[in-house]
Amino acid sequence: MYFCGKKNGSWGRREVRRKIGKDARLLTGREVGEGWELLIAVLDKMEIENRKNINRGYRKLLVWQESVQMYVYVSKVLLAKVPFELKKSVANALDSSMSIQRNITEGYCRKSIKEYLNFLNYSLGSCGELYTSMFSFKEANQIKMEDFEEFDKMHYSVENKLINLIKSLQKKNKDKDWEDSFR
């Protein structure tokens, strides 16, 4: 991990170590050059990841993490390469992609297993909707085959993780092995 000081002045070594840990390598202004913003972004991401509570546990779920990555990829592909005339179709595809992670999050935060399962099923529906959109874009030659292939790999992984999570929670529900309270 790397870190550099603030743009207007720098933090002392002790403060930097306290903020990001002992294993950080400190960079000087000459070493960093134009890329210092990226390094600050790494620190910002670490600070976000350190803000944890019981309601943010969904961030540990691989299916949630991968659905966020898939949204980022879909955004890059669609916003960069699809013509303006398809603005509504692109917006719908982006909405369905965002809906996957949002429904995972909302279900997790509800704490009731029945509600959680409902939202995971909504998420699975959004997964199918997104796949159909991207498949249609590919068939109409509106996105490249390579872009679709990369998307398909990501989608397949997210979809299977989502299905497995649903199966696992259905079993917990059946076995009455779920705690609805904050303990």
Backbone as JSON Lines, residues from 0, in Angstrom:
{"i":0,"aa":"M","n":[0.84,-1.16,0.0],"ca":[0.0,0.0,0.0],"c":[0.89,1.23,0.0]}
{"i":1,"aa":"Y","n":[0.45,2.28,-0.69],"ca":[1.22,3.5,-0.79],"c":[0.39,4.67,-0.3]}
{"i":2,"aa":"F","n":[1.05,5.71,0.13],"ca":[0.37,6.91,0.58],"c":[1.29,8.1,0.41]}
{"i":3,"aa":"C","n":[0.7,9.21,0.07],"ca":[1.48,10.44,0.05],"c":[0.76,11.47,0.89]}
{"i":4,"aa":"G","n":[1.45,12.54,1.21],"ca":[0.87,13.58,2.03],"c":[-0.18,14.39,1.3]}
{"i":5,"aa":"K","n":[-0.77,15.34,2.02],"ca":[-1.77,16.23,1.43],"c":[-1.12,17.09,0.35]}
{"i":6,"aa":"K","n":[-1.93,17.57,-0.57],"ca":[-1.4,18.37,-1.67],"c":[-0.78,19.67,-1.14]}
{"i":7,"aa":"N","n":[-1.46,20.33,-0.24],"ca":[-0.95,21.59,0.32],"c":[-0.33,21.3,1.68]}
{"i":8,"aa":"G","n":[0.87,20.86,1.69],"ca":[1.54,20.49,2.93],"c":[1.53,18.98,3.05]}
{"i":9,"aa":"S","n":[2.21,18.48,4.05],"ca":[2.23,17.03,4.2],"c":[2.02,16.67,5.65]}
{"i":10,"aa":"W","n":[1.52,15.48,5.87],"ca":[1.37,14.96,7.21],"c":[2.7,14.41,7.67]}
{"i":11,"aa":"G","n":[2.92,14.42,8.94],"ca":[4.11,13.82,9.48],"c":[4.04,12.3,9.39]}
{"i":12,"aa":"R","n":[5.19,11.68,9.46],"ca":[5.26,10.21,9.35],"c":[4.39,9.53,10.42]}
{"i":13,"aa":"R","n":[4.42,10.06,11.62],"ca":[3.66,9.44,12.71],"c":[2.16,9.46,12.41]}
{"i":14,"aa":"E","n":[1.65,10.59,11.9],"ca":[0.23,10.68,11.58],"c":[-0.14,9.75,10.44]}
{"i":15,"aa":"V","n":[0.71,9.66,9.43],"ca":[0.45,8.76,8.31],"c":[0.41,7.32,8.8]}
{"i":16,"aa":"R","n":[1.37,6.93,9.62],"ca":[1.41,5.57,10.15],"c":[0.13,5.28,10.95]}
{"i":17,"aa":"R","n":[-0.29,6.27,11.74],"ca":[-1.5,6.09,12.54],"c":[-2.72,5.91,11.64]}
{"i":18,"aa":"K","n":[-2.78,6.67,10.55],"ca":[-3.93,6.61,9.66],"c":[-4.0,5.33,8.84]}
{"i":19,"aa":"I","n":[-2.88,4.86,8.34],"ca":[-2.96,3.75,7.39],"c":[-2.14,2.53,7.76]}
{"i":20,"aa":"G","n":[-1.47,2.55,8.89],"ca":[-0.78,1.35,9.33],"c":[0.72,1.39,9.11]}
{"i":21,"aa":"K","n":[1.39,0.49,9.77],"ca":[2.85,0.46,9.77],"c":[3.44,-0.06,8.48]}
{"i":22,"aa":"D","n":[2.7,-0.82,7.71],"ca":[3.24,-1.43,6.5],"c":[3.2,-0.51,5.29]}
{"i":23,"aa":"A","n":[2.71,0.7,5.46],"ca":[2.6,1.62,4.33],"c":[3.97,2.14,3.92]}
{"i":24,"aa":"R","n":[4.14,2.31,2.64],"ca":[5.36,2.93,2.11],"c":[5.03,4.38,1.84]}
{"i":25,"aa":"L","n":[5.8,5.28,2.4],"ca":[5.56,6.7,2.2],"c":[6.24,7.16,0.93]}
{"i":26,"aa":"L","n":[5.56,7.96,0.15],"ca":[6.12,8.46,-1.09],"c":[6.36,9.95,-0.98]}
{"i":27,"aa":"T","n":[7.39,10.4,-1.61],"ca":[7.66,11.84,-1.68],"c":[6.91,12.42,-2.85]}
{"i":28,"aa":"G","n":[6.84,13.74,-2.89],"ca":[6.17,14.41,-4.01],"c":[6.79,14.06,-5.35]}
{"i":29,"aa":"R","n":[8.11,13.92,-5.4],"ca":[8.77,13.57,-6.67],"c":[8.37,12.18,-7.14]}
{"i":30,"aa":"E","n":[8.23,11.25,-6.21],"ca":[7.85,9.88,-6.59],"c":[6.42,9.8,-7.07]}
{"i":31,"aa":"V","n":[5.56,10.6,-6.49],"ca":[4.13,10.5,-6.77],"c":[3.75,11.15,-8.08]}
{"i":32,"aa":"G","n":[4.2,12.37,-8.29],"ca":[3.87,13.07,-9.52],"c":[2.37,13.25,-9.67]}
{"i":33,"aa":"E","n":[1.87,13.01,-10.88],"ca":[0.46,13.25,-11.18],"c":[-0.47,12.23,-10.55]}
{"i":34,"aa":"G","n":[0.04,11.09,-10.16],"ca":[-0.81,10.02,-9.67],"c":[-1.19,10.1,-8.21]}
{"i":35,"aa":"W","n":[-0.88,11.2,-7.54],"ca":[-1.14,11.24,-6.11],"c":[-2.61,11.13,-5.78]}
{"i":36,"aa":"E","n":[-3.5,11.61,-6.66],"ca":[-4.94,11.53,-6.41],"c":[-5.38,10.07,-6.25]}
{"i":37,"aa":"L","n":[-4.79,9.19,-7.06],"ca":[-5.12,7.78,-6.99],"c":[-4.73,7.22,-5.63]}
{"i":38,"aa":"L","n":[-3.6,7.64,-5.12],"ca":[-3.15,7.14,-3.83],"c":[-4.05,7.64,-2.71]}
{"i":39,"aa":"I","n":[-4.49,8.87,-2.8],"ca":[-5.42,9.39,-1.81],"c":[-6.74,8.61,-1.9]}
{"i":40,"aa":"A","n":[-7.16,8.22,-3.11],"ca":[-8.37,7.43,-3.27],"c":[-8.25,6.09,-2.57]}
{"i":41,"aa":"V","n":[-7.06,5.49,-2.59],"ca":[-6.84,4.23,-1.87],"c":[-7.07,4.45,-0.38]}
{"i":42,"aa":"L","n":[-6.54,5.54,0.15],"ca":[-6.75,5.86,1.56],"c":[-8.23,6.09,1.84]}
{"i":43,"aa":"D","n":[-8.91,6.85,0.99],"ca":[-10.33,7.1,1.18],"c":[-11.12,5.79,1.2]}
{"i":44,"aa":"K","n":[-10.77,4.87,0.3],"ca":[-11.45,3.57,0.26],"c":[-11.22,2.82,1.57]}
{"i":45,"aa":"M","n":[-9.99,2.88,2.07],"ca":[-9.69,2.21,3.34],"c":[-10.51,2.81,4.47]}
{"i":46,"aa":"E","n":[-10.64,4.13,4.5],"ca":[-11.42,4.77,5.56],"c":[-12.88,4.34,5.47]}
{"i":47,"aa":"I","n":[-13.42,4.25,4.25],"ca":[-14.8,3.79,4.07],"c":[-14.94,2.36,4.57]}
{"i":48,"aa":"E","n":[-13.98,1.51,4.22],"ca":[-14.05,0.1,4.62],"c":[-13.9,-0.06,6.13]}
{"i":49,"aa":"N","n":[-13.29,0.88,6.79],"ca":[-13.13,0.8,8.24],"c":[-14.38,1.22,8.99]}
{"i":50,"aa":"R","n":[-15.31,1.88,8.34],"ca":[-16.56,2.27,8.99],"c":[-17.51,1.08,8.89]}
{"i":51,"aa":"K","n":[-17.56,0.3,9.94],"ca":[-18.34,-0.93,9.94],"c":[-19.37,-0.88,11.06]}
{"i":52,"aa":"N","n":[-20.48,-1.52,10.82],"ca":[-21.45,-1.81,11.87],"c":[-22.26,-3.02,11.42]}
{"i":53,"aa":"I","n":[-23.14,-3.47,12.26],"ca":[-23.87,-4.71,11.98],"c":[-24.75,-4.58,10.73]}
{"i":54,"aa":"N","n":[-25.19,-3.38,10.42],"ca":[-26.07,-3.18,9.27],"c":[-25.31,-3.14,7.95]}
{"i":55,"aa":"R","n":[-23.99,-3.03,7.99],"ca":[-23.18,-2.98,6.77],"c":[-22.5,-4.32,6.46]}
{"i":56,"aa":"G","n":[-22.96,-5.37,7.06],"ca":[-22.37,-6.68,6.86],"c":[-22.49,-7.2,5.44]}
{"i":57,"aa":"Y","n":[-23.44,-6.68,4.67],"ca":[-23.6,-7.09,3.28],"c":[-22.34,-6.84,2.46]}
{"i":58,"aa":"R","n":[-21.5,-5.89,2.92],"ca":[-20.28,-5.58,2.17],"c":[-19.3,-6.75,2.17]}
{"i":59,"aa":"K","n":[-19.47,-7.68,3.08],"ca":[-18.61,-8.87,3.13],"c":[-19.05,-9.92,2.12]}
{"i":60,"aa":"L","n":[-20.28,-9.84,1.64],"ca":[-20.82,-10.84,0.72],"c":[-20.13,-10.72,-0.64]}
{"i":61,"aa":"L","n":[-19.54,-11.81,-1.11],"ca":[-18.9,-11.81,-2.43],"c":[-19.89,-11.47,-3.53]}
{"i":62,"aa":"V","n":[-21.12,-11.92,-3.4],"ca":[-22.12,-11.64,-4.43],"c":[-22.37,-10.13,-4.52]}
{"i":63,"aa":"W","n":[-22.38,-9.44,-3.39],"ca":[-22.56,-7.99,-3.41],"c":[-21.35,-7.31,-4.03]}
{"i":64,"aa":"Q","n":[-20.14,-7.73,-3.62],"ca":[-18.91,-7.14,-4.15],"c":[-18.82,-7.33,-5.67]}
{"i":65,"aa":"E","n":[-19.12,-8.54,-6.13],"ca":[-19.05,-8.81,-7.56],"c":[-20.14,-8.08,-8.33]}
{"i":66,"aa":"S","n":[-21.31,-7.89,-7.72],"ca":[-22.37,-7.16,-8.43],"c":[-21.99,-5.69,-8.58]}
{"i":67,"aa":"V","n":[-21.27,-5.14,-7.62],"ca":[-20.77,-3.76,-7.74],"c":[-19.75,-3.69,-8.88]}
{"i":68,"aa":"Q","n":[-18.84,-4.66,-8.92],"ca":[-17.84,-4.69,-10.0],"c":[-18.52,-4.85,-11.37]}
{"i":69,"aa":"M","n":[-19.56,-5.66,-11.42],"ca":[-20.27,-5.86,-12.68],"c":[-20.95,-4.56,-13.12]}
{"i":70,"aa":"Y","n":[-21.53,-3.82,-12.17],"ca":[-22.14,-2.53,-12.51],"c":[-21.1,-1.58,-13.1]}
{"i":71,"aa":"V","n":[-19.93,-1.53,-12.48],"ca":[-18.87,-0.65,-12.98],"c":[-18.49,-1.05,-14.4]}
{"i":72,"aa":"Y","n":[-18.35,-2.34,-14.65],"ca":[-17.99,-2.81,-15.99],"c":[-19.1,-2.49,-17.01]}
{"i":73,"aa":"V","n":[-20.33,-2.78,-16.66],"ca":[-21.45,-2.51,-17.56],"c":[-21.52,-1.01,-17.87]}
{"i":74,"aa":"S","n":[-21.31,-0.19,-16.86],"ca":[-21.31,1.27,-17.07],"c":[-20.26,1.69,-18.08]}
{"i":75,"aa":"K","n":[-19.06,1.15,-17.92],"ca":[-17.98,1.51,-18.85],"c":[-18.3,1.08,-20.27]}
{"i":76,"aa":"V","n":[-18.82,-0.12,-20.41],"ca":[-19.13,-0.64,-21.76],"c":[-20.26,0.16,-22.39]}
{"i":77,"aa":"L","n":[-21.33,0.37,-21.66],"ca":[-22.51,1.0,-22.26],"c":[-22.35,2.5,-22.44]}
{"i":78,"aa":"L","n":[-21.76,3.16,-21.51],"ca":[-21.66,4.62,-21.63],"c":[-20.6,5.04,-22.63]}
{"i":79,"aa":"A","n":[-19.65,4.17,-22.9],"ca":[-18.58,4.52,-23.83],"c":[-18.88,4.1,-25.26]}
{"i":80,"aa":"K","n":[-19.68,3.07,-25.46],"ca":[-19.76,2.47,-26.78],"c":[-21.13,2.4,-27.4]}
{"i":81,"aa":"V","n":[-22.17,2.71,-26.66],"ca":[-23.51,2.59,-27.21],"c":[-23.97,3.98,-27.65]}
{"i":82,"aa":"P","n":[-24.55,4.08,-28.85],"ca":[-24.94,5.4,-29.38],"c":[-26.02,6.09,-28.54]}
{"i":83,"aa":"F","n":[-26.06,7.39,-28.68],"ca":[-26.99,8.23,-27.92],"c":[-28.44,7.81,-28.15]}
{"i":84,"aa":"E","n":[-28.75,7.33,-29.34],"ca":[-30.13,6.95,-29.66],"c":[-30.66,5.87,-28.73]}
{"i":85,"aa":"L","n":[-29.76,5.13,-28.13],"ca":[-30.16,4.03,-27.24],"c":[-30.13,4.45,-25.76]}
{"i":86,"aa":"K","n":[-30.23,5.75,-25.52],"ca":[-30.13,6.28,-24.17],"c":[-31.1,5.6,-23.19]}
{"i":87,"aa":"K","n":[-32.35,5.41,-23.61],"ca":[-33.34,4.79,-22.73],"c":[-33.0,3.33,-22.45]}
{"i":88,"aa":"S","n":[-32.59,2.59,-23.47],"ca":[-32.21,1.18,-23.28],"c":[-30.99,1.06,-22.39]}
{"i":89,"aa":"V","n":[-30.03,1.94,-22.58],"ca":[-28.82,1.94,-21.74],"c":[-29.2,2.25,-20.3]}
{"i":90,"aa":"A","n":[-30.06,3.25,-20.11],"ca":[-30.49,3.6,-18.75],"c":[-31.19,2.43,-18.08]}
{"i":91,"aa":"N","n":[-32.03,1.71,-18.82],"ca":[-32.72,0.56,-18.25],"c":[-31.73,-0.53,-17.86]}
{"i":92,"aa":"A","n":[-30.73,-0.78,-18.71],"ca":[-29.71,-1.8,-18.39],"c":[-28.91,-1.39,-17.16]}
{"i":93,"aa":"L","n":[-28.54,-0.12,-17.08],"ca":[-27.79,0.35,-15.91],"c":[-28.65,0.26,-14.64]}
{"i":94,"aa":"D","n":[-29.94,0.59,-14.76],"ca":[-30.84,0.47,-13.61],"c":[-30.94,-0.97,-13.13]}
{"i":95,"aa":"S","n":[-31.07,-1.91,-14.06],"ca":[-31.17,-3.31,-13.64],"c":[-29.86,-3.78,-13.01]}
{"i":96,"aa":"S","n":[-28.74,-3.31,-13.53],"ca":[-27.44,-3.67,-12.95],"c":[-27.31,-3.11,-11.54]}
{"i":97,"aa":"M","n":[-27.7,-1.88,-11.33],"ca":[-27.65,-1.27,-10.01],"c":[-28.66,-1.93,-9.06]}
{"i":98,"aa":"S","n":[-29.77,-2.36,-9.6],"ca":[-30.81,-2.98,-8.79],"c":[-30.35,-4.28,-8.14]}
{"i":99,"aa":"I","n":[-29.43,-4.98,-8.77],"ca":[-28.93,-6.24,-8.21],"c":[-28.31,-5.99,-6.84]}
{"i":100,"aa":"Q","n":[-27.35,-5.09,-6.78],"ca":[-26.67,-4.81,-5.51],"c":[-27.59,-4.1,-4.52]}
{"i":101,"aa":"R","n":[-28.44,-3.23,-5.01],"ca":[-29.34,-2.52,-4.1],"c":[-30.31,-3.47,-3.39]}
{"i":102,"aa":"N","n":[-30.83,-4.43,-4.13],"ca":[-31.76,-5.38,-3.51],"c":[-31.06,-6.33,-2.54]}
{"i":103,"aa":"I","n":[-29.83,-6.7,-2.85],"ca":[-29.05,-7.51,-1.89],"c":[-28.9,-6.71,-0.6]}
{"i":104,"aa":"T","n":[-28.55,-5.44,-0.73],"ca":[-28.35,-4.57,0.42],"c":[-29.63,-4.37,1.2]}
{"i":105,"aa":"E","n":[-30.7,-4.03,0.51],"ca":[-31.95,-3.75,1.21],"c":[-32.47,-4.98,1.94]}
{"i":106,"aa":"G","n":[-32.39,-6.14,1.3],"ca":[-32.83,-7.37,1.96],"c":[-32.0,-7.67,3.19]}
{"i":107,"aa":"Y","n":[-30.7,-7.52,3.07],"ca":[-29.81,-7.77,4.21],"c":[-30.15,-6.85,5.38]}
{"i":108,"aa":"C","n":[-30.41,-5.6,5.07],"ca":[-30.66,-4.61,6.12],"c":[-32.04,-4.77,6.77]}
{"i":109,"aa":"R","n":[-32.93,-5.51,6.17],"ca":[-34.25,-5.71,6.76],"c":[-34.21,-6.63,7.98]}
{"i":110,"aa":"K","n":[-33.28,-7.54,8.03],"ca":[-33.05,-8.49,9.12],"c":[-34.06,-9.64,9.17]}
{"i":111,"aa":"S","n":[-35.2,-9.51,8.57],"ca":[-36.16,-10.61,8.52],"c":[-35.75,-11.54,7.36]}
{"i":112,"aa":"I","n":[-35.68,-12.83,7.62],"ca":[-35.22,-13.76,6.58],"c":[-36.21,-13.79,5.4]}
{"i":113,"aa":"K","n":[-37.5,-13.67,5.7],"ca":[-38.49,-13.69,4.61],"c":[-38.34,-12.47,3.71]}
{"i":114,"aa":"E","n":[-38.14,-11.31,4.32],"ca":[-37.92,-10.11,3.51],"c":[-36.61,-10.2,2.76]}
{"i":115,"aa":"Y","n":[-35.58,-10.71,3.43],"ca":[-34.27,-10.87,2.79],"c":[-34.42,-11.75,1.55]}
{"i":116,"aa":"L","n":[-35.1,-12.86,1.68],"ca":[-35.31,-13.75,0.53],"c":[-36.1,-13.06,-0.59]}
{"i":117,"aa":"N","n":[-37.11,-12.27,-0.22],"ca":[-37.86,-11.54,-1.25],"c":[-36.95,-10.61,-2.03]}
{"i":118,"aa":"F","n":[-36.11,-9.86,-1.33],"ca":[-35.22,-8.92,-2.01],"c":[-34.16,-9.64,-2.83]}
{"i":119,"aa":"L","n":[-33.7,-10.79,-2.36],"ca":[-32.74,-11.56,-3.15],"c":[-33.39,-12.08,-4.43]}
{"i":120,"aa":"N","n":[-34.67,-12.42,-4.35],"ca":[-35.38,-12.84,-5.55],"c":[-35.59,-11.67,-6.52]}
{"i":121,"aa":"Y","n":[-35.84,-10.47,-5.98],"ca":[-35.89,-9.29,-6.85],"c":[-34.55,-9.09,-7.54]}
{"i":122,"aa":"S","n":[-33.48,-9.28,-6.77],"ca":[-32.12,-9.15,-7.3],"c":[-31.88,-10.16,-8.42]}
{"i":123,"aa":"L","n":[-32.34,-11.38,-8.22],"ca":[-32.2,-12.41,-9.25],"c":[-32.99,-12.03,-10.5]}
{"i":124,"aa":"G","n":[-34.16,-11.43,-10.32],"ca":[-34.95,-10.96,-11.46],"c":[-34.22,-9.85,-12.22]}
{"i":125,"aa":"S","n":[-33.6,-8.95,-11.48],"ca":[-32.82,-7.88,-12.11],"c":[-31.62,-8.44,-12.85]}
{"i":126,"aa":"C","n":[-31.07,-9.53,-12.32],"ca":[-29.94,-10.21,-12.97],"c":[-30.38,-10.71,-14.36]}
{"i":127,"aa":"G","n":[-31.55,-11.33,-14.41],"ca":[-32.08,-11.8,-15.69],"c":[-32.38,-10.66,-16.65]}
{"i":128,"aa":"E","n":[-32.91,-9.58,-16.11],"ca":[-33.22,-8.4,-16.93],"c":[-31.94,-7.82,-17.53]}
{"i":129,"aa":"L","n":[-30.89,-7.72,-16.72],"ca":[-29.61,-7.2,-17.21],"c":[-29.04,-8.09,-18.29]}
{"i":130,"aa":"Y","n":[-29.09,-9.39,-18.07],"ca":[-28.55,-10.32,-19.06],"c":[-29.27,-10.16,-20.4]}
{"i":131,"aa":"T","n":[-30.58,-10.05,-20.34],"ca":[-31.35,-9.88,-21.57],"c":[-30.97,-8.59,-22.3]}
{"i":132,"aa":"S","n":[-30.77,-7.52,-21.55],"ca":[-30.36,-6.25,-22.16],"c":[-29.01,-6.39,-22.86]}
{"i":133,"aa":"M","n":[-28.04,-6.93,-22.14],"ca":[-26.7,-7.05,-22.71],"c":[-26.68,-8.03,-23.89]}
{"i":134,"aa":"F","n":[-27.44,-9.11,-23.79],"ca":[-27.53,-10.07,-24.89],"c":[-28.13,-9.39,-26.13]}
{"i":135,"aa":"S","n":[-29.15,-8.59,-25.91],"ca":[-29.78,-7.88,-27.02],"c":[-28.82,-6.88,-27.65]}
{"i":136,"aa":"F","n":[-28.07,-6.16,-26.83],"ca":[-27.07,-5.23,-27.36],"c":[-26.04,-5.98,-28.21]}
{"i":137,"aa":"K","n":[-25.64,-7.16,-27.74],"ca":[-24.66,-7.96,-28.49],"c":[-25.25,-8.43,-29.81]}
{"i":138,"aa":"E","n":[-26.46,-8.92,-29.78],"ca":[-27.1,-9.43,-30.99],"c":[-27.31,-8.33,-32.03]}
{"i":139,"aa":"A","n":[-27.53,-7.13,-31.57],"ca":[-27.72,-6.0,-32.47],"c":[-26.39,-5.33,-32.85]}
{"i":140,"aa":"N","n":[-25.29,-5.94,-32.46],"ca":[-23.95,-5.41,-32.72],"c":[-23.76,-4.0,-32.15]}
{"i":141,"aa":"Q","n":[-24.37,-3.76,-31.0],"ca":[-24.24,-2.47,-30.34],"c":[-23.15,-2.48,-29.27]}
{"i":142,"aa":"I","n":[-22.7,-3.68,-28.9],"ca":[-21.51,-3.83,-28.07],"c":[-20.66,-4.93,-28.7]}
{"i":143,"aa":"K","n":[-19.39,-4.91,-28.41],"ca":[-18.48,-5.9,-28.99],"c":[-18.67,-7.26,-28.32]}
{"i":144,"aa":"M","n":[-18.38,-8.31,-29.09],"ca":[-18.48,-9.67,-28.58],"c":[-17.55,-9.85,-27.38]}
{"i":145,"aa":"E","n":[-16.34,-9.28,-27.41],"ca":[-15.4,-9.41,-26.29],"c":[-15.98,-8.78,-25.03]}
{"i":146,"aa":"D","n":[-16.65,-7.64,-25.18],"ca":[-17.27,-6.99,-24.03],"c":[-18.39,-7.85,-23.46]}
{"i":147,"aa":"F","n":[-19.17,-8.45,-24.35],"ca":[-20.24,-9.33,-23.88],"c":[-19.67,-10.56,-23.17]}
{"i":148,"aa":"E","n":[-18.61,-11.14,-23.72],"ca":[-18.0,-12.32,-23.12],"c":[-17.51,-12.01,-21.7]}
{"i":149,"aa":"E","n":[-16.85,-10.89,-21.53],"ca":[-16.38,-10.49,-20.19],"c":[-17.56,-10.28,-19.24]}
{"i":150,"aa":"F","n":[-18.59,-9.61,-19.75],"ca":[-19.8,-9.41,-18.95],"c":[-20.42,-10.75,-18.58]}
{"i":151,"aa":"D","n":[-20.51,-11.66,-19.54],"ca":[-21.15,-12.96,-19.31],"c":[-20.45,-13.74,-18.2]}
{"i":152,"aa":"K","n":[-19.14,-13.67,-18.16],"ca":[-18.38,-14.34,-17.08],"c":[-18.75,-13.74,-15.73]}
{"i":153,"aa":"M","n":[-18.77,-12.42,-15.67],"ca":[-19.12,-11.75,-14.42],"c":[-20.55,-12.08,-14.0]}
{"i":154,"aa":"H","n":[-21.44,-11.99,-14.97],"ca":[-22.85,-12.24,-14.71],"c":[-23.07,-13.66,-14.21]}
{"i":155,"aa":"Y","n":[-22.44,-14.62,-14.85],"ca":[-22.57,-16.02,-14.48],"c":[-22.15,-16.24,-13.02]}
{"i":156,"aa":"S","n":[-21.05,-15.6,-12.64],"ca":[-20.57,-15.72,-11.27],"c":[-21.55,-15.09,-10.28]}
{"i":157,"aa":"V","n":[-22.01,-13.88,-10.57],"ca":[-22.96,-13.2,-9.68],"c":[-24.25,-14.0,-9.57]}
{"i":158,"aa":"E","n":[-24.76,-14.44,-10.71],"ca":[-26.03,-15.17,-10.73],"c":[-25.93,-16.46,-9.9]}
{"i":159,"aa":"N","n":[-24.85,-17.2,-10.06],"ca":[-24.69,-18.45,-9.3],"c":[-24.5,-18.19,-7.81]}
{"i":160,"aa":"K","n":[-23.76,-17.16,-7.46],"ca":[-23.6,-16.83,-6.04],"c":[-24.93,-16.41,-5.43]}
{"i":161,"aa":"L","n":[-25.72,-15.69,-6.2],"ca":[-27.04,-15.26,-5.74],"c":[-27.96,-16.46,-5.54]}
{"i":162,"aa":"I","n":[-27.95,-17.38,-6.48],"ca":[-28.76,-18.59,-6.36],"c":[-28.33,-19.39,-5.13]}
{"i":163,"aa":"N","n":[-27.03,-19.54,-4.93],"ca":[-26.54,-20.29,-3.77],"c":[-26.88,-19.6,-2.45]}
{"i":164,"aa":"L","n":[-26.83,-18.27,-2.43],"ca":[-27.21,-17.54,-1.22],"c":[-28.69,-17.76,-0.92]}
{"i":165,"aa":"I","n":[-29.51,-17.7,-1.94],"ca":[-30.95,-17.94,-1.77],"c":[-31.19,-19.35,-1.22]}
{"i":166,"aa":"K","n":[-30.54,-20.34,-1.82],"ca":[-30.7,-21.72,-1.35],"c":[-30.29,-21.86,0.12]}
{"i":167,"aa":"S","n":[-29.16,-21.24,0.46],"ca":[-28.66,-21.31,1.84],"c":[-29.66,-20.68,2.81]}
{"i":168,"aa":"L","n":[-30.2,-19.53,2.45],"ca":[-31.15,-18.85,3.33],"c":[-32.48,-19.6,3.4]}
{"i":169,"aa":"Q","n":[-32.89,-20.23,2.29],"ca":[-34.1,-21.03,2.33],"c":[-33.95,-22.19,3.3]}
{"i":170,"aa":"K","n":[-32.76,-22.79,3.33],"ca":[-32.48,-23.88,4.27],"c":[-32.52,-23.35,5.7]}
{"i":171,"aa":"K","n":[-31.88,-22.2,5.94],"ca":[-31.91,-21.6,7.28],"c":[-33.34,-21.3,7.71]}
{"i":172,"aa":"N","n":[-34.14,-20.82,6.78],"ca":[-35.54,-20.51,7.08],"c":[-36.3,-21.78,7.43]}
{"i":173,"aa":"K","n":[-36.08,-22.81,6.67],"ca":[-36.75,-24.1,6.91],"c":[-36.34,-24.68,8.26]}
{"i":174,"aa":"D","n":[-35.04,-24.58,8.59],"ca":[-34.52,-25.13,9.84],"c":[-34.73,-24.19,11.02]}
{"i":175,"aa":"K","n":[-35.35,-23.03,10.79],"ca":[-35.56,-22.0,11.82],"c":[-34.24,-21.59,12.46]}
{"i":176,"aa":"D","n":[-33.22,-21.46,11.62],"ca":[-31.87,-21.12,12.09],"c":[-31.51,-19.69,11.66]}
{"i":177,"aa":"W","n":[-32.27,-18.72,12.13],"ca":[-32.06,-17.33,11.76],"c":[-32.37,-16.44,12.95]}
{"i":178,"aa":"E","n":[-31.51,-15.49,13.2],"ca":[-31.69,-14.54,14.29],"c":[-32.07,-13.19,13.7]}
{"i":179,"aa":"D","n":[-33.26,-12.68,14.06],"ca":[-33.74,-11.41,13.5],"c":[-33.29,-10.19,14.29]}
{"i":180,"aa":"S","n":[-32.72,-10.38,15.47],"ca":[-32.38,-9.23,16.31],"c":[-30.89,-8.9,16.2]}
{"i":181,"aa":"F","n":[-30.57,-7.69,16.64],"ca":[-29.17,-7.25,16.68],"c":[-28.57,-7.75,17.99]}
{"i":182,"aa":"R","n":[-27.71,-8.75,17.9],"ca":[-27.07,-9.25,19.12],"c":[-25.59,-9.07,19.02]}
